[in-house]
Amino acid sequence: MRRVYFDHSATTPVRPDVADEMCAFLKENFGNPTSLHYFGRQARKEVEAAREKVAAAIGATPNEIVFTSGGTESDNMAIHGVAMINKNKGNHIITSAVEHHAVINTVKALGKEGFTVTILPVDKYGMVSVDDVAAAITDKTILITIMHANNEVGTIMPIKEIGSLARSKGITMHTDAVQSFGKIPFSVEELGVDLLTISGHKIYGPKGVGALYIRKGTRWKQSLFHGGAQERLRRAGTENVPGIVGLGKAAELAIRDLQSEAEHLKALRDRLIHEVTTKIDYVKLTGHPTMRLPNHASFTFEFIEGESMLLSLDLKGVAASSGSACTSGSLEPSHVLLAMGIPHEIAHGSIRITLGRDNTMEDIDYFLEIMPPIVNRLRAMSPLDQETEFAINGSCDACKAHGSCKM
Ligand SMILES: *Cc1c(COP(=O)(O)O)cnc(C)c1O
């Protein structure tokens, strides 16, 4: 069967060049970078070479890069570290309602430990307003953490403006750039951020490795792991050498190919969005129409549930994902779609197509061929296929069936 992978925001395949570089470190070059002998020095050399590559990719210096176990750890480490060192200065943290759980749950946990949290709303495109950030700042604000690009709807946030606002007020600024890194060009200078998160497996590198950029001079405290002196006392634990080597290579290639990849992806994305929204009824694009990631298309289909679409697509060999968290074991629709003001019953019908470097126009054609019959069949079966009832009652049978709807 034809297999089409359309879920690159969830993870990406490891590029062959990346896998090749990593292999040597799994097979032969096994040294511990802390060791002083030959084996250790070889490993250390490669870790430092990878650090230079990651630093170059975001316009940082190597000493500003700390390797971690991934985006989740980098987000936790950034937020926790800034909060802990500034405890005596202030206790107010600003974030947005559409952050990844790695940010939102970290901030909420600090909220239970005496920090005050402002969770900014977003507009219908999932965008935070710079004016709202400005209005939320108090003399107790110590950290602003807002993502660069959203994983569920692809919207690119005005980080440059928020970064310069933060800087003018002397507030530390973190951004989760897991989704934007390698897809849109940026540097930490241009964004004006103090901390920035990236992850290996979202850029055709390995899982379980990421990095946190910490600008030189930023007040930040290692506060999660207690252990050895690795990463200049910023992250204890023996380095994941093969992973770090893979991340370095993946970062280098991502930047080298960024421009051509973006053009390729945009062509596929734009055709997909145009065809889906014109050929299928009751479909809306979610996220920003233009300020969005080049590989990202996300939609809501009325009168259908996201997970039934996913299962039908999977039967046809197409791997996509749903913004509705029903598939991931939770009954609530995506917090991102709800924050954008999309009603519960419509948010349940969301689907996300995230393209990658190996996708082709034939993949798009295949999707456009199989999708309309899937939609028609599901709508014919669906208890939700009751437009008028929706309009009159605003009721949501799917939510009720799940017992999750509060309407
Ligand atoms: C995937 C992702 C993360 C988490 O990264 P992991 O390396 O999987 O822990 C964090 N933020 C965003 C926006 C993501 O898409």
The ligand as a MOL file (V3000), in Angstrom:
LIG
                    3D

  0  0  0     0  0            999 V3000
M  V30 BEGIN CTAB
M  V30 COUNTS 15 15 0 0 0
M  V30 BEGIN ATOM
M  V30 1 C 7.6980 18.5840 19.8670 0
M  V30 2 C 7.6650 19.8950 20.5590 0
M  V30 3 C 8.2240 20.0510 21.8360 0
M  V30 4 C 8.8060 18.9050 22.6050 0
M  V30 5 O 10.0330 18.4740 22.0880 0
M  V30 6 P 10.5410 17.0000 22.4890 0
M  V30 7 O 11.9220 16.9640 21.9190 0
M  V30 8 O 9.6070 16.0450 21.8150 0
M  V30 9 O 10.5160 16.9010 23.9600 0
M  V30 10 C 8.1900 21.2850 22.4180 0
M  V30 11 N 7.6410 22.3380 21.7850 0
M  V30 12 C 7.0920 22.2380 20.5640 0
M  V30 13 C 6.5010 23.4390 19.9170 0
M  V30 14 C 7.0740 21.0030 19.9090 0
M  V30 15 O 6.5160 20.9050 18.7160 0
M  V30 END ATOM
M  V30 BEGIN BOND
M  V30 1 1 1 2
M  V30 2 1 2 3
M  V30 3 2 2 14
M  V30 4 1 3 4
M  V30 5 2 3 10
M  V30 6 1 4 5
M  V30 7 1 5 6
M  V30 8 2 6 7
M  V30 9 1 6 8
M  V30 10 1 6 9
M  V30 11 1 10 11
M  V30 12 2 11 12
M  V30 13 1 12 13
M  V30 14 1 12 14
M  V30 15 1 14 15
M  V30 END BOND
M  V30 END CTAB
M  END
